[in-house]
Amino acid sequence: MFKKVFGIVVLASILLAACAPAAPAPAQEQSAAEPQIVQQTVVVEQTKIVEKEVMKEVVVTPTPGPNPEAVIPDVEPNAEITVWTYWLSPTFDEYIQSTIARFEETYPGVKVKWEDHQGTFRDDLNNAFAAGNAPDVVNLSVGEGWVAEYATQDKLLGLDDKVPQAVKDLYFPGLWKQQLVDGVNYQFPYYQGMAVELINQQIYNEENGFKLADFPKTVDGLPALCKSIKEKTGKLCDVRLTVTDLLSQMVYEGNVKVISDDGKTFTFNSKEGVDWLNNYVKMVKDGSVDRNALVTDQDRVGLDLFISGQAPFYQTGPNLIREIRSNNPALYGYLTTVPAPVGKSGVLSKGLMGMSVNASTKDPNASIALAQFMTNPKSMVDFAKKVAIYPGTPSSYEDPFFSEPSAAIEDSAKPLAKDTIATYADIVPTIPNKAQVNDVVLQHIQSALFSGVDPQKALDAAVAEANELIK
């Protein structure tokens, strides 16, 4: 029993000794009975709560500024207007349609209907005016005198007092002031042309005795040239009279004073007028001009004659060279150009095309806005990039397109265009009852051309009859 109790006591002592902590090594001699104090550093971790400021991004859509192309004020809301163009479809359908779409975005609510009229344009327009349903906006030929003709009949809207000065300043001054009637402008200058003589080098060449450098520099040199071409090649010239605006042609080509300063008496039966008419009489007598081309009122007649390869030269703008390339590619390789001969007035030309507004339109401001938009600097640059036409807006020529070199014949005039177009001016005075007077002049000029009437007598009779129309 003692052994058992003793064993238990010994076992407990061993266990207690095993579990007791070991005594630290003394740094110095200490009393065995002195208590030891152990210091401990307790690190307390603190949790810091950081409040994050949440930034909420707010997207603000700026209010769009005014469209820079919207320059005509007080456009009628929800206006529906019609525009007619001349010989632009189908070649330029995409351009015209995209321009109209851009216009409708610029002037929201306005809707535009477009029609293109071609060979029957004048008849269609005259009939539409007579029926009271003419288009609100119409593309008229300035070169043919159509603007002045319709303006004198009170069919077009005067623009000077309806268009802001800043808008007028977008155009070359000479073009804005062309075709004035009683000092008032009736058109926005549309696309312009640069007159050149297209030369068919299959006919006009050195083998036949013709050098490009010898092409006449003035209009009065044409009769001798055409006579020589007929004698050497059998081909006829397709020289053309502007039969819808003969007094203007007299002014530019012959430097003829066509009416007195007070506008009450016609004076085109002067020596200058007779000399001008004699140039054409001589060509008819020589049989050196195509008679149909000479007195047609359709400008396509002469062009078609040239495209077919039957004419030695044709005066037109470089824009029509592409049409020649499309319709007669074999001729394109034989084309070249020389400067068009200048008349005795020394002025190169007046403008080519304009956009006018119907005097009876129900939506005059919307119609003015469309006519202006189709002729504005951006629209004109876009058009020029598709065909060799030239803007009537000086700022358009700042586009690099006009300074880029090109090997194409139709683009050869681009670098010179701005300086040339800037000189264009209408030097023709206002002609009272212009359409009726022109009919009289045409009748008597044809009598001199085809019926053997002396040119002086023909013009004397024309002046007498025309004076009766303005008494």
matplotlib code that plots the C-alpha trace (Angstrom):
import matplotlib.pyplot as plt

x = [0.0, 2.8, 4.5, 1.4, 0.9, 4.5, 4.5, 1.6, 3.2, 6.4, 4.5, 2.7, 5.9, 7.4, 4.4, 4.4, 8.1, 7.6, 4.8, 6.6, 8.2, 12.0, 13.7, 15.2, 19.0, 20.0, 21.6, 23.1, 23.1, 19.7, 18.0, 16.2, 13.2, 12.8, 9.8, 10.3, 8.1, 7.8, 6.7, 4.9, 3.9, 0.5, -0.2, -3.8, -4.8, -7.4, -9.7, -10.1, -13.3, -12.7, -15.8, -15.3, -16.9, -18.6, -18.3, -21.3, -20.5, -23.2, -23.1, -24.4, -25.4, -24.6, -27.3, -26.4, -25.5, -27.2, -26.4, -23.8, -25.6, -28.9, -28.4, -31.9, -34.2, -37.9, -38.3, -41.9, -42.5, -43.5, -43.1, -43.3, -41.5, -40.5, -37.2, -36.5, -33.0, -31.7, -30.0, -28.6, -30.4, -29.5, -25.7, -26.0, -29.0, -26.9, -25.4, -28.7, -30.6, -27.9, -27.8, -31.6, -31.3, -28.7, -31.0, -33.9, -31.7, -30.5, -34.1, -36.2, -39.7, -39.2, -39.8, -38.4, -39.6, -37.0, -37.7, -35.1, -36.2, -34.1, -34.8, -38.3, -37.3, -38.3, -41.7, -42.4, -41.5, -43.5, -46.5, -46.1, -46.0, -49.1, -51.0, -49.9, -48.0, -44.4, -41.8, -40.8, -37.1, -35.8, -32.4, -32.1, -29.4, -27.8, -25.7, -28.8, -30.5, -33.4, -33.2, -33.6, -36.3, -38.5, -37.7, -39.0, -42.2, -42.5, -42.3, -39.2, -38.7, -36.3, -33.6, -31.7, -34.0, -34.8, -31.3, -28.9, -25.8, -23.6, -25.2, -24.8, -21.1, -20.7, -20.7, -18.4, -19.8, -19.8, -21.9, -24.4, -25.0, -25.4, -28.7, -30.0, -33.4, -33.9, -31.0, -32.4, -30.9, -33.1, -30.7, -28.2, -25.1, -25.1, -22.4, -20.1, -18.3, -14.9, -15.2, -12.6, -12.5, -12.4, -10.3, -10.8, -7.2, -8.5, -9.6, -7.7, -4.0, -0.8, -1.2, -4.2, -2.3, -3.7, -1.5, -3.0, -0.9, -2.6, -6.2, -7.9, -7.5, -10.5, -14.0, -13.5, -10.8, -13.3, -14.7, -11.4, -10.6, -13.9, -13.5, -10.0, -11.2, -14.0, -11.6, -9.0, -11.2, -14.8, -15.9, -18.2, -17.8, -20.5, -20.4, -23.6, -25.6, -27.2, -30.6, -32.4, -30.2, -28.8, -28.3, -26.0, -23.9, -23.6, -22.3, -19.7, -18.5, -18.9, -18.8, -22.1, -24.0, -27.5, -29.7, -29.4, -28.4, -32.0, -33.3, -35.8, -34.1, -32.3, -29.0, -27.6, -27.8, -24.5, -21.3, -20.2, -23.5, -23.2, -19.6, -20.7, -23.5, -21.3, -19.0, -21.8, -23.2, -19.8, -19.6, -23.1, -22.2, -19.0, -21.0, -18.5, -20.9, -23.6, -26.8, -28.8, -26.1, -25.9, -29.4, -30.7, -32.2, -31.0, -27.4, -27.1, -27.2, -23.7, -22.3, -23.8, -22.3, -18.9, -19.3, -20.0, -16.6, -18.0, -16.9, -13.3, -13.9, -16.7, -16.8, -18.0, -17.0, -14.6, -17.5, -18.8, -15.6, -16.6, -19.8, -17.7, -15.6, -18.7, -20.4, -17.4, -14.4, -12.4, -12.7, -11.5, -7.9, -7.8, -9.1, -7.2, -8.2, -7.2, -8.5, -11.8, -11.5, -12.5, -14.9, -14.2, -15.6, -12.6, -14.8, -14.4, -18.0, -21.0, -22.0, -23.4, -26.2, -28.4, -31.0, -34.1, -37.3, -40.8, -42.4, -45.7, -44.3, -46.4, -43.2, -40.8, -38.3, -38.1, -37.6, -34.9, -33.3, -33.2, -31.9, -29.2, -28.3, -27.9, -25.4, -23.6, -19.8, -20.1, -22.6, -20.5, -17.3, -19.2, -20.5, -17.1, -15.6, -18.0, -17.8, -15.6, -17.8, -16.7, -18.3, -19.6, -18.5, -14.9, -14.4, -15.0, -11.6, -9.9, -10.5, -7.3, -9.2, -8.7, -4.9, -4.4, -2.7, -4.6, -3.8, -7.4, -8.2, -11.4, -9.5, -6.8, -8.5, -8.8, -5.8, -6.9, -10.6, -10.9, -9.1, -11.1, -14.5, -13.8, -13.7, -17.1, -19.5, -22.8, -22.1, -25.5, -27.9, -31.5, -33.5, -37.2, -39.6, -36.6, -38.2, -40.3, -37.4, -35.2, -37.8, -37.7, -33.9, -33.8, -36.2, -34.3, -30.9, -32.1, -33.2, -29.6, -28.2, -30.4, -32.5, -29.8, -31.0, -28.2, -27.0, -27.4, -31.0, -31.8, -30.6, -32.3, -35.6, -35.0, -34.3, -37.4, -39.6, -38.0, -38.4, -42.2, -42.2, -40.8, -42.8]
y = [0.0, 2.4, 1.5, 2.4, 5.7, 6.6, 5.8, 8.1, 11.0, 10.5, 10.5, 13.7, 15.4, 14.5, 15.8, 19.1, 19.5, 18.9, 21.5, 24.3, 27.1, 27.1, 29.8, 32.7, 32.9, 35.4, 38.7, 39.0, 37.1, 37.2, 35.8, 32.7, 34.0, 37.3, 37.3, 38.0, 40.5, 40.0, 43.0, 42.4, 44.9, 44.3, 45.6, 46.5, 46.7, 49.5, 49.3, 52.7, 53.2, 55.4, 56.9, 57.0, 59.9, 58.4, 60.7, 60.3, 61.3, 63.3, 63.5, 66.8, 67.1, 70.6, 72.5, 72.6, 76.0, 77.5, 75.7, 77.9, 77.2, 78.5, 82.2, 83.2, 84.3, 83.8, 80.7, 79.6, 76.5, 73.3, 74.9, 72.6, 73.9, 72.8, 73.4, 72.8, 72.3, 72.3, 69.2, 67.9, 64.5, 61.6, 62.4, 64.5, 62.8, 61.8, 65.2, 67.1, 64.7, 64.8, 68.7, 68.8, 66.4, 68.6, 71.6, 69.9, 69.2, 72.8, 74.2, 71.5, 71.2, 72.4, 69.8, 70.0, 68.4, 68.3, 68.1, 68.2, 69.5, 69.3, 69.8, 71.1, 73.2, 76.6, 75.4, 73.6, 76.7, 79.1, 76.8, 76.4, 80.2, 80.5, 77.9, 79.4, 76.4, 77.3, 76.1, 78.1, 78.0, 77.6, 77.2, 79.8, 80.5, 83.9, 83.5, 83.0, 86.0, 84.0, 85.8, 89.2, 88.0, 86.6, 89.4, 92.0, 90.0, 90.3, 86.5, 86.6, 87.8, 90.7, 89.7, 92.8, 93.9, 90.4, 89.0, 90.0, 91.9, 89.2, 86.7, 88.9, 89.2, 85.4, 85.9, 87.6, 91.2, 91.1, 87.9, 89.2, 92.3, 90.5, 90.4, 93.5, 94.8, 98.4, 98.0, 95.0, 91.5, 88.4, 85.5, 83.8, 83.0, 79.2, 77.3, 79.2, 78.2, 79.2, 79.6, 77.6, 76.4, 72.7, 71.6, 68.4, 67.6, 65.1, 68.1, 71.1, 70.0, 71.0, 68.4, 70.4, 73.7, 74.7, 75.5, 75.8, 78.9, 80.6, 80.1, 83.6, 85.6, 87.8, 87.0, 88.9, 86.4, 83.5, 84.1, 83.7, 80.6, 78.9, 79.6, 78.0, 75.0, 74.3, 74.7, 72.3, 69.7, 70.1, 70.5, 73.3, 75.5, 75.2, 78.9, 79.9, 83.1, 83.6, 83.9, 84.4, 87.4, 89.0, 92.5, 91.1, 89.3, 92.5, 94.2, 91.6, 90.7, 94.0, 96.6, 97.9, 100.6, 99.0, 101.7, 105.3, 106.4, 107.4, 104.0, 105.4, 104.8, 101.7, 102.5, 99.1, 100.1, 101.9, 101.1, 98.8, 96.9, 96.5, 95.4, 92.8, 91.4, 91.4, 88.8, 86.3, 87.3, 86.6, 83.1, 82.2, 83.5, 81.5, 78.4, 77.8, 77.5, 75.0, 77.0, 74.9, 75.4, 79.1, 80.1, 77.3, 78.1, 74.7, 74.8, 71.1, 71.2, 72.5, 70.3, 67.2, 68.2, 68.4, 65.2, 63.4, 64.5, 66.7, 70.1, 71.4, 73.4, 74.3, 77.0, 75.7, 75.2, 72.4, 70.8, 69.4, 67.6, 64.7, 64.3, 64.1, 61.4, 59.5, 59.7, 59.5, 58.1, 57.9, 61.7, 62.4, 61.4, 64.0, 66.9, 69.9, 73.4, 77.0, 80.2, 81.4, 84.5, 87.8, 90.3, 94.0, 94.9, 93.3, 91.7, 88.0, 87.0, 87.3, 84.4, 81.1, 79.9, 81.3, 80.2, 82.4, 82.6, 82.6, 86.0, 84.2, 81.6, 81.1, 80.6, 83.3, 82.9, 79.2, 79.5, 82.1, 79.8, 76.9, 79.0, 80.4, 77.0, 75.3, 78.1, 78.4, 77.8, 74.2, 73.2, 74.7, 72.9, 69.6, 70.2, 71.2, 67.9, 66.0, 68.1, 70.9, 73.8, 76.9, 78.4, 81.9, 82.1, 83.3, 81.2, 78.0, 78.4, 78.0, 74.3, 72.4, 70.8, 73.9, 73.9, 70.2, 69.3, 67.1, 65.6, 65.6, 68.0, 69.1, 70.1, 72.2, 75.5, 74.9, 76.9, 80.0, 79.8, 82.1, 85.0, 84.5, 84.2, 87.3, 89.4, 88.3, 91.1, 91.9, 95.0, 94.9, 97.7, 96.9, 96.3, 97.3, 94.6, 92.4, 89.3, 91.1, 93.3, 90.2, 88.6, 91.7, 91.7, 88.0, 88.3, 91.1, 89.5, 86.3, 88.4, 89.6, 86.1, 84.1, 86.4, 88.7, 91.9, 94.4, 94.3, 98.1, 98.0, 95.0, 96.7, 100.0, 98.2, 96.3, 99.6, 101.3, 98.4, 97.9, 101.6, 101.2, 98.6, 101.0, 104.2]
z = [0.0, 1.0, -2.2, -4.3, -2.5, -2.8, -6.5, -7.1, -5.2, -7.2, -10.5, -9.6, -8.7, -12.1, -14.0, -12.1, -12.7, -16.4, -16.6, -14.6, -16.6, -16.8, -14.6, -16.5, -16.6, -13.8, -14.9, -11.4, -8.3, -6.7, -3.6, -4.3, -2.3, -4.2, -6.6, -10.4, -12.2, -16.0, -18.1, -21.4, -24.1, -25.5, -29.0, -29.6, -33.2, -34.0, -37.0, -38.7, -40.6, -43.7, -45.3, -49.0, -50.9, -54.0, -57.0, -59.3, -63.0, -64.6, -68.4, -69.7, -73.3, -74.5, -76.3, -79.9, -81.3, -84.4, -87.6, -89.4, -92.7, -91.4, -92.5, -93.6, -90.8, -90.2, -92.4, -92.5, -90.3, -92.1, -95.5, -98.5, -101.5, -105.0, -106.9, -110.6, -111.9, -115.5, -117.0, -113.7, -113.6, -113.5, -113.4, -110.2, -108.5, -105.4, -105.0, -105.3, -103.0, -100.4, -100.5, -100.1, -97.1, -95.5, -96.1, -94.4, -91.4, -91.3, -91.5, -89.6, -90.7, -94.3, -97.0, -100.6, -103.8, -106.6, -110.3, -113.1, -116.6, -119.7, -123.4, -122.6, -119.6, -121.0, -122.4, -119.1, -117.0, -119.2, -119.0, -115.2, -114.8, -117.0, -115.0, -111.6, -110.5, -111.2, -108.8, -105.7, -106.6, -110.2, -111.7, -114.5, -117.0, -116.5, -119.6, -121.7, -120.1, -118.5, -115.2, -116.6, -118.9, -116.2, -113.8, -116.3, -116.4, -112.6, -112.2, -109.9, -106.4, -105.8, -103.3, -102.3, -99.5, -98.3, -97.9, -95.0, -96.1, -94.5, -96.9, -99.9, -99.0, -99.4, -103.2, -105.7, -106.0, -109.8, -109.7, -107.1, -109.3, -112.6, -114.5, -112.5, -113.5, -112.5, -110.2, -108.3, -108.1, -108.7, -108.4, -106.1, -108.2, -108.7, -110.5, -112.9, -116.0, -117.5, -121.2, -123.1, -126.7, -126.9, -129.8, -131.7, -132.8, -135.4, -137.4, -136.0, -136.3, -137.9, -140.7, -141.8, -141.3, -137.9, -134.9, -131.4, -130.8, -133.8, -132.6, -132.6, -129.5, -130.4, -131.7, -135.0, -136.0, -136.2, -139.8, -141.4, -139.4, -140.1, -143.8, -143.8, -141.9, -144.4, -147.3, -145.9, -144.1, -145.3, -141.6, -140.4, -137.3, -134.7, -133.7, -131.9, -131.4, -128.0, -129.6, -126.3, -125.4, -128.5, -127.1, -124.4, -127.0, -129.0, -125.8, -124.9, -128.4, -130.2, -127.4, -128.8, -126.9, -127.2, -125.5, -124.6, -121.1, -120.3, -121.4, -123.9, -127.3, -128.7, -130.4, -131.5, -135.2, -134.8, -136.7, -133.9, -134.1, -137.9, -137.7, -135.1, -137.2, -140.3, -138.7, -138.6, -142.0, -143.5, -142.0, -143.4, -146.9, -146.8, -145.8, -143.0, -140.1, -139.2, -139.6, -137.1, -134.4, -135.2, -134.4, -132.1, -128.8, -127.5, -126.4, -126.8, -130.6, -130.9, -128.2, -129.7, -133.1, -131.4, -129.4, -132.7, -134.0, -136.8, -135.5, -135.1, -131.9, -129.5, -126.8, -123.5, -119.9, -118.8, -116.9, -120.2, -121.1, -118.8, -120.9, -124.0, -122.3, -121.4, -124.8, -127.2, -125.3, -128.6, -129.0, -125.5, -126.3, -129.1, -126.9, -125.9, -124.9, -125.7, -124.2, -125.6, -127.8, -126.1, -127.4, -128.0, -124.6, -123.0, -120.3, -120.2, -119.4, -117.2, -114.9, -116.0, -113.7, -110.9, -108.4, -108.4, -106.4, -107.7, -107.0, -106.2, -103.7, -100.6, -98.6, -99.6, -96.7, -97.0, -100.8, -100.3, -97.8, -100.3, -103.2, -100.9, -99.5, -102.9, -103.8, -100.5, -100.1, -98.9, -101.5, -104.2, -103.1, -103.0, -106.5, -107.8, -106.6, -108.8, -112.0, -113.4, -112.3, -110.4, -107.3, -107.2, -103.5, -102.9, -99.7, -101.6, -103.2, -99.9, -100.1, -101.1, -103.9, -106.1, -105.7, -106.1, -109.5, -111.9, -115.2, -116.4, -119.2, -117.5, -114.4, -116.1, -115.2, -111.5, -110.3, -112.3, -111.5, -108.5, -110.2, -113.4, -111.8, -109.7, -112.9, -114.2, -114.5, -116.2, -118.3, -120.1, -119.1, -118.2, -121.3, -121.1, -122.4, -122.9, -124.3, -126.8, -127.9, -128.3, -130.5, -132.8, -132.9, -133.7, -136.5, -138.2, -137.6, -139.3, -142.2, -142.6, -142.1, -144.4, -146.6, -147.9, -146.2, -145.7, -142.0, -141.6, -142.9, -140.8, -137.6, -138.5, -138.8, -135.6, -133.7, -135.1, -134.1, -130.7, -129.9, -130.4, -127.6, -125.0, -125.7]

ax = plt.figure().add_subplot(projection="3d")
ax.plot(x, y, z, "-o")
ax.set_aspect("equal")
plt.show()
